[in-house]
């Protein structure tokens, strides 16, 4: 079952250091751009994934064509793609040993979520870390993180 308890989601966010952000956009009006900026400002290492932007920089970070191209171990895969792409993303995330599959608001595929769980991943569906982080901090469930330069 996908995680729904505040304490479980807080534990995921607390343990996460590296995030593959699938569906990253260079357009500041897109939610993925704003969330990436938010995550970077809150101390996470973010690795944007977008085959159309691969080899470029986004918010000072190298953009990768796929999850497998990222040169570090990924803790969480944060998905900004349509639900119909989720099964393939789960396969990629599983292949690199990601611990967590997180899907953004409106990105829901219960079969893909079940496949992620069978592969040993924790799953958070239909939520946004840029909403959850401040909410869980306000509830006293999550400590403040301090941004650190990426180890690249």
NORDA-V359935 format. One record per residue. N is the residue number from 1. RES is the residue in three letters. D_FIRST is the distance of its C-alpha to the first C-alpha in Angstrom with 2 decimals. Layout:
# NORDA-V359935
{{N | RES | D_FIRST} {N | RES | D_FIRST}}
This chain:
# NORDA-V359935
{{1 | UNK | 0.00} {2 | UNK | 3.80} {3 | UNK | 6.38} {4 | UNK | 8.61} {5 | UNK | 11.08} {6 | UNK | 14.31} {7 | UNK | 15.02} {8 | UNK | 12.00} {9 | UNK | 12.90} {10 | UNK | 16.49} {11 | UNK | 16.03} {12 | UNK | 14.73} {13 | UNK | 17.71} {14 | UNK | 20.04} {15 | UNK | 19.43} {16 | UNK | 19.63} {17 | UNK | 23.16} {18 | UNK | 23.18} {19 | UNK | 21.55} {20 | UNK | 22.10} {21 | UNK | 22.40} {22 | UNK | 22.23} {23 | UNK | 24.42} {24 | UNK | 26.71} {25 | UNK | 29.77} {26 | UNK | 33.28} {27 | UNK | 33.72} {28 | UNK | 33.53} {29 | UNK | 32.67} {30 | UNK | 29.33} {31 | UNK | 26.19} {32 | UNK | 25.29} {33 | UNK | 28.72} {34 | UNK | 28.40} {35 | UNK | 24.99} {36 | UNK | 26.37} {37 | UNK | 29.42} {38 | UNK | 27.43} {39 | UNK | 25.34} {40 | UNK | 28.61} {41 | UNK | 30.31} {42 | UNK | 27.69} {43 | UNK | 28.19} {44 | UNK | 25.65} {45 | UNK | 26.96} {46 | UNK | 26.01} {47 | UNK | 26.70} {48 | UNK | 27.01} {49 | UNK | 26.33} {50 | UNK | 28.41} {51 | UNK | 30.63} {52 | UNK | 33.19} {53 | UNK | 33.74} {54 | UNK | 33.45} {55 | UNK | 36.26} {56 | UNK | 36.75} {57 | UNK | 35.88} {58 | UNK | 33.59} {59 | UNK | 33.98} {60 | UNK | 35.65} {61 | UNK | 32.94} {62 | UNK | 33.40} {63 | UNK | 31.45} {64 | UNK | 29.98} {65 | UNK | 29.79} {66 | UNK | 26.43} {67 | UNK | 23.98} {68 | UNK | 25.92} {69 | UNK | 29.07} {70 | UNK | 27.91} {71 | UNK | 30.03} {72 | UNK | 27.73} {73 | UNK | 24.45} {74 | UNK | 21.67} {75 | UNK | 19.01} {76 | UNK | 17.09} {77 | UNK | 17.36} {78 | UNK | 17.63} {79 | UNK | 17.94} {80 | UNK | 20.64} {81 | UNK | 21.08} {82 | UNK | 20.59} {83 | UNK | 17.42} {84 | UNK | 19.57} {85 | UNK | 19.95} {86 | UNK | 16.36} {87 | UNK | 16.31} {88 | UNK | 19.47} {89 | UNK | 18.30} {90 | UNK | 15.30} {91 | UNK | 18.05} {92 | UNK | 20.27} {93 | UNK | 17.82} {94 | UNK | 17.03} {95 | UNK | 20.80} {96 | UNK | 21.66} {97 | UNK | 19.16} {98 | UNK | 17.33} {99 | UNK | 14.90} {100 | UNK | 12.90} {101 | UNK | 12.29} {102 | UNK | 13.01} {103 | UNK | 13.94} {104 | UNK | 16.66} {105 | UNK | 17.30} {106 | UNK | 17.35} {107 | UNK | 15.76} {108 | UNK | 12.97} {109 | UNK | 12.31} {110 | UNK | 9.19} {111 | UNK | 10.97} {112 | UNK | 11.65} {113 | UNK | 8.19} {114 | UNK | 7.43} {115 | UNK | 10.86} {116 | UNK | 10.33} {117 | UNK | 7.77} {118 | UNK | 10.43} {119 | UNK | 12.97} {120 | UNK | 11.88} {121 | UNK | 10.82} {122 | UNK | 8.76} {123 | UNK | 7.67} {124 | UNK | 9.16} {125 | UNK | 9.91} {126 | UNK | 13.16} {127 | UNK | 14.71} {128 | UNK | 17.90} {129 | UNK | 18.77} {130 | UNK | 22.29} {131 | UNK | 21.18} {132 | UNK | 18.70} {133 | UNK | 21.20} {134 | UNK | 24.06} {135 | UNK | 22.07} {136 | UNK | 20.55} {137 | UNK | 24.03} {138 | UNK | 25.68} {139 | UNK | 23.47} {140 | UNK | 24.61} {141 | UNK | 21.24} {142 | UNK | 22.21} {143 | UNK | 25.62} {144 | UNK | 27.73} {145 | UNK | 27.90} {146 | UNK | 31.18} {147 | UNK | 31.59} {148 | UNK | 33.02} {149 | UNK | 34.66} {150 | UNK | 32.52} {151 | UNK | 33.29} {152 | UNK | 34.38}}
